[in-house]
């Protein structure tokens, strides 16, 4: 099976995209798939989430651990370069980011793509976590990926972020990566019971984007945090809660869309 590189994105922070990436990736790793997590977001939430149990307190606070002290765009030669992936556990590897990751050019993006090509064959899946803002770093995440999954909340600002990322995705498809596949929009952190605004915003998303919206939502639960503290996906931690809060069905839908040759519309 060819390696699949997937960007998890939105242009609004706080939608839980990193949590989704980690949960889906850890679920696949538990099934024997070798997964690499590549964090392009300078906040390095993905790297810290995965590697925090291996860090001392000072490493975590100061960002000095190898898993979260990397500027993957800061090479001194024209040769493709990526740091050695940090092994978190069986089938789980991470290349963290750094607050130094900032101003980049198209040349940096092309070099990153070449670098990823050199190592991605070692993995079944590569999950790319991008910044929650428009800009070159987000373009880089989309440019090096085979597919993009948009994560949203049923909130007005998050819905606007979906619209903005749709525009960015089309731009990247035209200019940098014509083969980028849009997997769809996953509605995350849904509250129970639902508020009036939540119901209206979800209806707006489903009316506007139709089949692009995943049929099942991910519901908000503290069980996700409990699982991640143990380095587990929710499915590993509690299959009952994974079923109850939509994680099992959404992960299956994600894999189906990722492996399908059809374009969701």
SVG drawing of the C-alpha trace seen along z (x, -y; Angstrom):
<svg xmlns="http://www.w3.org/2000/svg" viewBox="-32 -35 56 40">
<polyline fill="none" stroke="black" stroke-width="0.4" points="0.0,0.0 1.3,-3.4 1.8,-5.9 -1.0,-8.3 -0.2,-11.8 -3.1,-13.6 -3.3,-17.2 -5.7,-17.9 -6.7,-21.5 -9.0,-24.5 -8.5,-28.3 -10.0,-28.6 -8.2,-27.5 -9.8,-25.4 -11.7,-23.0 -9.8,-20.0 -8.0,-19.1 -4.8,-17.9 -6.9,-15.6 -8.6,-14.2 -5.3,-13.6 -3.9,-11.8 -7.0,-9.7 -7.2,-8.5 -3.5,-7.9 -3.2,-6.0 -6.3,-3.9 -4.5,-2.9 -1.2,-2.2 -3.1,0.1 -4.2,2.0 -0.6,2.5 -0.2,-0.5 3.0,-2.5 2.2,-6.2 4.2,-9.3 2.9,-12.6 4.4,-15.7 3.7,-18.9 4.0,-22.1 2.2,-24.3 4.8,-26.3 2.7,-25.8 3.7,-22.1 0.5,-20.8 0.8,-17.5 4.4,-16.9 3.8,-17.8 0.6,-15.7 2.4,-12.6 5.7,-12.9 4.8,-14.6 5.2,-11.3 8.8,-11.1 9.7,-14.7 11.0,-16.0 9.1,-19.0 11.8,-21.5 11.9,-20.0 8.1,-20.3 8.0,-23.9 11.0,-25.1 10.5,-23.2 13.9,-21.6 13.0,-17.9 14.0,-16.6 10.4,-15.9 9.4,-19.6 12.6,-21.6 12.8,-21.3 12.7,-23.8 12.2,-21.6 12.5,-24.5 15.9,-25.6 18.4,-23.8 21.7,-25.2 22.0,-23.4 19.8,-22.6 19.7,-19.0 16.3,-17.5 16.3,-17.3 14.0,-16.2 15.1,-15.3 15.0,-11.7 11.4,-10.8 11.1,-10.4 9.7,-7.0 6.8,-7.4 5.7,-3.8 5.2,-0.8 4.1,-2.1 4.0,-5.7 6.6,-8.3 6.6,-12.1 8.5,-15.0 7.6,-18.0 7.8,-21.7 9.4,-24.7 8.4,-28.3 11.2,-29.2 9.2,-27.8 7.9,-30.9 8.8,-32.8 9.1,-30.3 9.1,-30.4 7.8,-28.2 11.3,-26.8 11.2,-25.7 7.9,-24.0 9.3,-22.1 12.3,-21.0 10.0,-19.8 8.1,-17.8 11.3,-16.2 12.4,-15.5 9.2,-13.8 9.4,-11.7 12.7,-10.2 11.2,-8.9 7.4,-8.5 7.8,-5.0 8.7,-3.8 5.2,-4.6 1.6,-3.6 0.2,-7.0 1.6,-10.5 -0.6,-12.9 0.3,-16.6 -1.0,-19.1 -1.1,-22.6 -1.5,-26.0 -5.1,-27.3 -4.4,-30.4 -3.9,-31.1 -0.4,-31.5 2.6,-29.8 2.8,-27.1 -0.7,-26.0 0.0,-26.1 3.0,-23.9 0.9,-21.3 -1.6,-21.1 1.2,-21.1 2.9,-18.0 -0.3,-16.1 -2.3,-13.6 -5.5,-14.6 -6.9,-17.1 -9.5,-16.6 -11.2,-19.8 -12.2,-19.7 -14.9,-22.1 -17.2,-22.9 -20.8,-23.9 -20.0,-27.5 -20.2,-30.6 -16.5,-31.4 -15.6,-27.8 -18.1,-27.6 -16.4,-30.7 -13.1,-28.9 -14.4,-26.1 -15.3,-28.5 -11.9,-30.1 -10.0,-26.8 -12.1,-25.6 -10.8,-28.7 -7.2,-28.0 -7.5,-24.3 -8.7,-25.4 -5.7,-27.8 -3.2,-25.1 -4.8,-22.7 -4.4,-25.2 -0.9,-26.4 1.0,-23.8 -0.7,-20.4 -3.3,-19.5 -3.7,-16.0 -4.7,-17.2 -7.9,-15.4 -10.6,-16.9 -11.8,-14.2 -14.6,-16.3 -15.5,-18.2 -15.7,-16.5 -17.9,-18.2 -16.1,-17.9 -16.7,-18.8 -20.5,-18.7 -22.2,-19.3 -25.1,-17.3 -27.7,-18.6 -27.4,-20.7 -27.9,-24.5 -30.0,-26.3 -26.9,-27.9 -25.2,-24.6 -28.2,-23.0 -28.4,-26.0 -24.7,-26.0 -24.6,-22.3 -27.6,-22.6 -25.8,-25.5 -22.7,-23.3 -24.7,-20.3 -26.9,-22.4 -23.9,-24.2 -21.5,-21.3 -23.8,-18.3 -22.0,-14.9 -18.6,-16.6 -19.8,-16.6 -19.1,-13.4 -22.5,-11.7 -21.5,-11.2 -20.3,-13.9 -17.6,-13.6 -19.1,-14.5 -17.3,-16.3 -16.2,-14.1 -13.5,-14.2 -12.7,-10.6 -10.6,-11.8 -8.3,-13.7 -8.1,-10.7 -7.1,-8.5 -4.4,-10.8 -2.8,-11.1 -2.2,-7.4 -0.9,-7.7 -4.0,-5.9 -6.8,-6.6 -10.3,-6.7 -10.9,-3.3 -8.0,-1.7 -9.0,-3.3 -12.7,-2.5 -14.3,-1.1 -17.7,-1.7 -17.1,-5.4 -15.5,-5.5 -18.8,-4.1 -20.9,-6.3 -19.2,-9.6 -18.8,-8.9 -15.1,-8.1 -15.4,-4.5 -17.8,-5.4 -15.9,-8.6 -12.5,-6.8 -14.0,-4.1 -15.5,-6.8 -12.1,-8.6 -10.3,-5.4 -13.0,-4.7 -12.8,-8.2 -9.0,-8.2 -8.6,-4.9 -11.4,-5.5 -10.6,-6.7 -13.8,-8.6 -14.0,-12.3 -16.6,-13.3 -18.9,-16.0"/>
</svg>
